[in-house]
Structures are given as structure tokens and as C-alpha cells.
Amino acid sequence: MRVRKSATLAASALVLALTATACGSDDSNGGSSDGGDSNDTLTIGIKYDQPGLGLQTADGDFTGFDVDIARYVAAELGVEEDDITWRQAQSPERENMIKNGDVDFIVATYSITDQRKEEVSFAGPYFVAAQDLLMRSGESISSNDEIGDLNLCSVSGSTSAQKIQEDIAPDANLQPYGGYSECLTGLENGAVDALTTDNTILAGYAAQDEHQGKFELAGLDLGPEHYGIGIPKDDTELQEKINAALEKMFEDGAWAEAVEKNLGPAGFEVPDAPEITEGK
């Protein structure tokens, strides 16, 4: 977060002030870890291509559960929505974006893991997702034992695919596709029986206007994913402020409203808010 600087009356001070302002302007595209409530800009990393979570619309706006989380936290940090700069945070780039100062924090289905915590820190979690299956409406299964009989689709190299192959249903016919949209096409035309990944991602796709009524979540729990807000390593001040914002969002009902608005159209039931564990 950055403070906007003002010029003084003296000519020499004016030059210095303008220089400082220019530096602050350049830095608005980067990150800072001071977390002070008096600062008035933020650069936040989100996904641009996950319906229901983080999506850039055709008119350039941003929607989704993660976006609503980010906006709420920013407001609690004293930052107006117009003073947020959004940055696309693709999964392989998230740690480097934080370490390089490209963002102040990241809200992008960012699972908290011990490996990632060697490079960055987290606030939260703000959601606990579970791996699940998305299937055609009326064809859903009810137990993990039935997974082995399915033709499954997942994205190549994903942890979801690995978990199915190694831990859940090694006999399942798993077909790796290049992206979720390809899996959805295969699911719609009958080439596969189910798509597997985090239930939040599945619900987001199922809730799209063009998909409503076509698909449903199986409601299986194939393992948890704790979504956290990624912040610079060991920035305890920012961590405490974001945790406080999340606690308030849980308590005042805004969190449940965000879940229902973004994921509810797919039949996603609003769960209990998670316990904040990072920094405790």
C-alpha cells in the first residue's frame, strides 16, 4: 500500500516532492508490506479466468468470490475500490509476484501449503474447499467407490488428477485435458462422465448462465484445500490486519452472502466459515 505525496511551496522541495510522487506512482504497480490504514492504494492479484471466483468480464470488470473477498479486505484496510489495481495471478507465478513486490497480496484460490510458506506467508484461511466431481445433472454418484467406474477429466499436471490416480481411484480412466473449458465440452457431449478439481472451481463453472441446469456437483469430499491470502514472507502486521478483516466478514454475514451469490447458483451449499489459523 502507498501514500500519495504532495508538493511543498519551495522550488527545491517541489522537485523532491514530485520525484517522490513519481516513485510512488511507479510503485503502485508493485507491492509493499507496510499494511498501514492511512495508505490509500492497493495492488491485488486475482485470477482472471475462473468463473465464480475470479473472472474478468467482457467489459473489463472483475467478478467472483475471491474478488469480493479482496474488495472487502481492501475496504477494511481503508482503500476505496477505485484505488485498487488488479493484477492477473496465474498459479505458477504467485510466489514470484509476491516476492518481487508486484502485488500487495494475492486472493486467487491460493492453497496454503508448507512448501509455499517457505517463500511467502498467508492470512486466513478464508475458505476450505474440497476436491469434488462435476457431472451431468441427474447422473451424479453418491460414493467414492463409484469413481473407479467413471471416465474422468482433469487438467494436465493438476494436483487433482494426481490425487485421483495415486490416492482415490487408481483404476479410474482419467483423461487429462489442456483446460477446464475442454473438460466441460467433453462432459457436455458425453466424452467424459465427470470433471474433477476443487468444488469452488466446479461450482463457478456450473453457475455460468450457459451451463446452469446442465451440471451438478456430486457432493463428495476428496480432500481439503485451505485457501489463504498470500502476503510477503513474515509480514505479521499485514497478516494481522487481513485476519481481522476476514473475521469481521465472517461475523457480519458478508462472507456467506459472497459464497451464495457466486457459487450458490450451482447448488453449492454455504459452509461454516473457517477458523483463522495463520499467524495464530
C-alpha positions in Angstrom: 0.0 0.0 0.0 1.3 3.5 -0.8 0.8 7.1 0.4 0.3 9.8 -2.2 2.8 12.6 -1.7 2.1 16.4 -2.0 4.4 19.1 -3.2 5.7 21.9 -0.9 6.0 25.6 -1.8 9.7 25.8 -2.1 11.1 25.1 -5.6 13.7 22.7 -4.4 11.2 20.9 -2.2 8.8 20.8 -5.1 11.3 18.9 -7.2 11.8 16.5 -4.3 8.0 16.1 -3.8 7.4 15.5 -7.5 10.2 12.9 -7.5 8.7 11.2 -4.6 5.3 11.3 -6.2 6.7 9.7 -9.4 8.3 7.0 -7.3 5.0 6.4 -5.5 3.2 6.2 -8.8 5.6 3.7 -10.2 5.4 1.6 -7.1 1.6 1.5 -7.3 2.2 -1.3 -9.8 4.3 -3.1 -7.3 3.9 -4.4 -3.7 4.5 -3.0 -0.3 4.2 -4.7 3.1 3.5 -1.8 5.4 -0.2 -2.6 5.7 -0.9 0.9 7.2 -4.5 2.0 7.4 -3.5 5.6 6.3 -2.4 4.4 2.8 -4.9 4.6 0.0 -3.9 2.3 -2.9 -3.5 -1.5 -3.2 -2.4 -3.8 -6.0 -4.1 -7.2 -5.6 -3.5 -10.4 -7.5 -6.6 -12.4 -8.6 -7.5 -15.0 -11.2 -8.9 -13.6 -14.5 -10.3 -16.9 -15.9 -12.2 -18.7 -13.1 -16.0 -18.1 -13.2 -17.5 -17.6 -9.8 -14.1 -17.0 -8.2 -12.0 -14.5 -10.2 -13.1 -13.5 -13.7 -12.5 -10.6 -16.0 -15.7 -9.9 -17.8 -16.1 -8.7 -21.4 -16.4 -5.1 -20.3 -13.2 -5.3 -18.2 -14.9 -5.6 -14.8 -14.0 -8.3 -12.3 -16.4 -10.6 -10.5 -16.2 -13.7 -8.3 -15.9 -14.8 -4.7 -12.2 -14.2 -4.5 -12.8 -10.7 -5.9 -15.5 -10.0 -3.2 -13.1 -11.2 -0.5 -10.4 -8.9 -1.9 -12.7 -5.9 -2.1 -13.9 -6.4 1.5 -10.4 -6.7 2.9 -9.3 -3.6 0.9 -12.2 -1.6 2.4 -11.2 -2.7 5.9 -7.7 -1.5 5.1 -9.0 1.9 4.2 -8.8 1.6 0.4 -11.6 2.6 -1.9 -12.5 0.2 -4.8 -11.4 2.7 -7.4 -7.9 2.7 -5.8 -7.4 -1.0 -6.3 -5.2 -2.1 -9.2 -5.9 -5.7 -10.2 -3.2 -8.0 -11.4 -3.6 -11.4 -13.0 -2.1 -14.0 -10.7 -1.6 -17.2 -12.7 -0.9 -20.2 -10.4 2.8 -20.8 -11.3 3.6 -17.1 -10.9 2.1 -16.3 -7.5 5.1 -16.7 -5.2 7.3 -14.6 -7.5 4.7 -11.9 -7.8 4.7 -11.5 -4.0 8.5 -11.8 -3.6 9.1 -9.3 -6.4 6.7 -6.7 -4.9 4.4 -6.9 -8.0 1.4 -7.1 -5.6 0.5 -6.2 -2.0 -1.4 -9.5 -1.6 -3.0 -12.3 -3.7 -6.5 -13.8 -3.4 -6.6 -16.4 -6.1 -7.7 -19.9 -4.9 -4.3 -19.9 -3.3 -4.0 -23.1 -1.2 -1.9 -22.8 2.0 0.9 -25.4 1.9 4.1 -25.9 3.9 6.1 -25.7 0.7 4.6 -22.3 -0.3 5.1 -21.0 3.2 8.9 -21.4 2.8 8.7 -18.5 0.3 5.6 -16.4 1.3 3.2 -16.0 4.2 -0.6 -16.3 4.3 -3.5 -14.7 6.1 -6.6 -16.8 6.7 -7.8 -19.2 5.5 -10.9 -17.6 4.1 -12.3 -20.8 2.6 -11.9 -24.5 2.9 -12.6 -26.1 -0.5 -12.8 -29.9 -1.2 -11.9 -31.8 -4.4 -15.2 -33.0 -5.9 -16.7 -34.1 -9.2 -18.9 -32.2 -11.6 -21.3 -34.4 -13.5 -24.2 -34.1 -15.8 -27.5 -33.3 -14.0 -29.3 -36.5 -12.9 -26.2 -38.7 -13.3 -24.3 -37.9 -10.1 -22.8 -40.7 -8.0 -23.0 -40.8 -4.2 -19.8 -42.5 -3.0 -16.1 -42.6 -3.7 -16.4 -46.3 -4.5 -18.1 -45.5 -7.8 -15.4 -43.2 -9.1 -13.4 -46.1 -10.5 -16.2 -46.8 -13.0 -16.1 -43.3 -14.5 -14.3 -41.7 -17.4 -12.8 -38.7 -15.6 -11.4 -35.4 -16.9 -9.0 -33.1 -15.2 -6.4 -30.5 -16.3 -3.0 -31.9 -17.2 -0.5 -31.7 -14.4 -3.0 -30.7 -11.7 -2.9 -31.9 -8.1 -6.5 -33.1 -8.5 -5.5 -35.5 -11.3 -2.6 -36.7 -9.3 -4.7 -37.3 -6.2 -7.2 -39.4 -8.2 -4.5 -41.5 -9.7 -2.5 -42.1 -6.6 -4.9 -42.0 -3.6 -8.6 -42.2 -4.6 -9.4 -44.2 -7.7 -6.3 -45.6 -9.4 -8.4 -47.7 -11.7 -10.4 -44.8 -13.0 -10.0 -43.8 -16.6 -8.5 -40.4 -16.2 -8.2 -38.3 -19.4 -6.0 -35.2 -19.0 -7.2 -32.1 -21.0 -5.4 -28.8 -21.6 -8.0 -26.7 -19.7 -11.3 -26.8 -17.8 -13.3 -25.5 -20.8 -12.2 -28.5 -22.8 -13.3 -30.8 -19.9 -16.7 -29.1 -19.8 -17.1 -29.6 -23.5 -16.3 -33.3 -23.1 -18.7 -33.5 -20.2 -21.5 -31.9 -22.1 -21.1 -34.1 -25.2 -20.7 -37.3 -23.3 -17.0 -37.9 -24.0 -16.3 -38.0 -20.2 -18.5 -38.7 -17.2 -17.1 -36.2 -14.7 -14.7 -33.3 -14.3 -12.6 -33.3 -11.0 -11.0 -30.3 -9.3 -11.8 -28.0 -6.3 -15.6 -27.8 -5.6 -15.4 -24.0 -5.7 -14.0 -24.0 -9.2 -16.6 -26.6 -10.3 -19.4 -24.6 -8.8 -18.2 -21.5 -10.6 -18.3 -23.1 -14.0 -21.7 -24.8 -13.3 -23.2 -21.5 -12.2 -22.4 -19.7 -15.6 -25.5 -18.8 -17.5 -24.8 -21.1 -20.4 -24.2 -24.0 -18.0 -27.0 -23.6 -15.5 -29.1 -26.8 -15.2 -26.7 -28.9 -17.2 -24.3 -30.0 -14.5 -24.3 -30.7 -10.8 -21.7 -31.4 -8.1 -21.5 -34.9 -6.8 -21.0 -33.6 -3.2 -18.1 -35.8 -2.5 -15.2 -34.8 -0.2 -12.0 -35.9 -1.9 -9.6 -33.9 0.3 -9.4 -30.3 1.6 -7.8 -27.2 0.2 -7.4 -24.3 2.5 -7.5 -21.0 0.6 -5.4 -18.2 2.1 -4.4 -14.7 1.1 -0.8 -14.7 0.0 1.3 -11.9 1.5 5.1 -11.1 1.8 7.1 -13.5 3.9 6.8 -12.8 7.7 4.8 -9.6 7.3 3.0 -10.1 10.5 1.5 -6.6 10.6 -0.3 -7.0 7.3 -1.3 -10.6 8.3 -3.0 -9.4 11.5 -4.9 -6.7 9.7 -6.2 -9.0 6.9 -7.1 -11.7 9.5 -9.1 -9.1 11.4 -10.9 -8.1 8.2 -11.7 -11.7 7.4 -13.0 -12.3 11.0 -15.3 -9.3 10.5 -16.5 -10.5 7.1 -17.3 -13.9 8.7 -19.3 -12.3 11.5 -21.3 -9.7 9.7 -22.7 -12.1 7.1 -20.9 -10.6 4.1 -18.8 -13.8 3.7 -21.9 -16.0 3.5 -23.6 -13.6 1.1 -20.5 -13.7 -1.2 -20.5 -17.5 -1.2 -24.2 -17.7 -2.0 -24.0 -15.0 -4.7 -21.1 -16.5 -6.6 -21.4 -20.3 -6.0 -25.0 -20.8 -4.9 -26.5 -21.0 -8.5 -24.6 -24.3 -8.9 -26.3 -25.8 -5.8 -23.3 -25.1 -3.7 -24.4 -25.0 0.0 -22.9 -22.3 2.1 -20.5 -24.0 4.6 -19.4 -22.7 8.0 -16.8 -20.0 7.9 -13.3 -21.5 8.5 -11.1 -20.9 11.6 -8.3 -18.4 11.1 -5.1 -20.3 11.7 -2.3 -18.3 10.0 -0.4 -16.2 12.4 -2.0 -17.7 15.5 
